[in-house]
Amino acid sequence: ETGVTQSPTHLIKTRGQQVTLRCSSQSGHNTVSWYQQALGQGPQFIFQYYREEENGRGNFPPRFSGLQFPNYSSELNVNALELDDSALYLCASSFGTGAMGYGYTFGSGTRLTVV
Amino acid sequence: KNEVEQSPQNLTAQEGEFITINCSYSVGISALHWLQQHPGGGIVSLFMLSSGKKKHGRLIATINIQEKHSSLHITASHPRDSAVYICAVSKPNTGNQFYFGTGTSLTVIP
């Protein structure tokens, strides 16, 4: 079975631009969560998608938005990029949203640099 | 104040040493997770705990629910153990919306 794949691996954008990051969930998983990890910090929860619906959101502004597709892959979109958006963006997939986060798998992340 | 605190932030050890990384949390949890993050970003799940103790190879994780504290131990440390170790908790009814500590950067010197 394949793991979680994120693309692109690295990306450089200019302040004010928009960016789309992609995540292919592990086979059999129907839930995707996105996290932002600033340098030297632990990841921060952005939002979670379950069966194509947003299922919880962290403390991020509306310019962070997402989608989940029928094949359970997901996109993270960030509009009006700011320098502080520079970070590693991680996605994790799992089966269901149960309290034990059963079978979650992390991708290797997309490193976004905003200049 | 973070809901999840780890210590130490950085740790250097000689190969073969016994290592302990600590995690304290201030909220009610459904589970606590220990994760390993290698340079380049990939995260690997090591343990998921809701009580007691788990062991996998040279790694041991314990949790004390009453004290809201967990420890990750590495016995007979090896340079390949060098990584960032992250403690994360999932809160009740929030599925796998993890809340992370800032991580402990471990370097094991040959």
Boltz contact constraints between the chains, C-beta under 6 A:
constraints:
  - contact:
      token1: [A, 33]
      token2: [B, 96]
      max_distance: 6.0
  - contact:
      token1: [A, 41]
      token2: [B, 102]
      max_distance: 6.0
  - contact:
      token1: [A, 42]
      token2: [B, 86]
      max_distance: 6.0
  - contact:
      token1: [A, 42]
      token2: [B, 100]
      max_distance: 6.0
  - contact:
      token1: [A, 42]
      token2: [B, 101]
      max_distance: 6.0
  - contact:
      token1: [A, 42]
      token2: [B, 102]
      max_distance: 6.0
  - contact:
      token1: [A, 42]
      token2: [B, 103]
      max_distance: 6.0
  - contact:
      token1: [A, 43]
      token2: [B, 100]
      max_distance: 6.0
  - contact:
      token1: [A, 45]
      token2: [B, 97]
      max_distance: 6.0
  - contact:
      token1: [A, 48]
      token2: [B, 97]
      max_distance: 6.0
  - contact:
      token1: [A, 56]
      token2: [B, 97]
      max_distance: 6.0
  - contact:
      token1: [A, 88]
      token2: [B, 41]
      max_distance: 6.0
  - contact:
      token1: [A, 94]
      token2: [B, 96]
      max_distance: 6.0
  - contact:
      token1: [A, 97]
      token2: [B, 95]
      max_distance: 6.0
  - contact:
      token1: [A, 99]
      token2: [B, 30]
      max_distance: 6.0
  - contact:
      token1: [A, 100]
      token2: [B, 31]
      max_distance: 6.0
  - contact:
      token1: [A, 101]
      token2: [B, 90]
      max_distance: 6.0
  - contact:
      token1: [A, 101]
      token2: [B, 96]
      max_distance: 6.0
  - contact:
      token1: [A, 104]
      token2: [B, 96]
      max_distance: 6.0
  - contact:
      token1: [A, 106]
      token2: [B, 43]
      max_distance: 6.0
  - contact:
      token1: [A, 108]
      token2: [B, 41]
      max_distance: 6.0
  - contact:
      token1: [A, 108]
      token2: [B, 42]
      max_distance: 6.0
  - contact:
      token1: [A, 109]
      token2: [B, 41]
      max_distance: 6.0
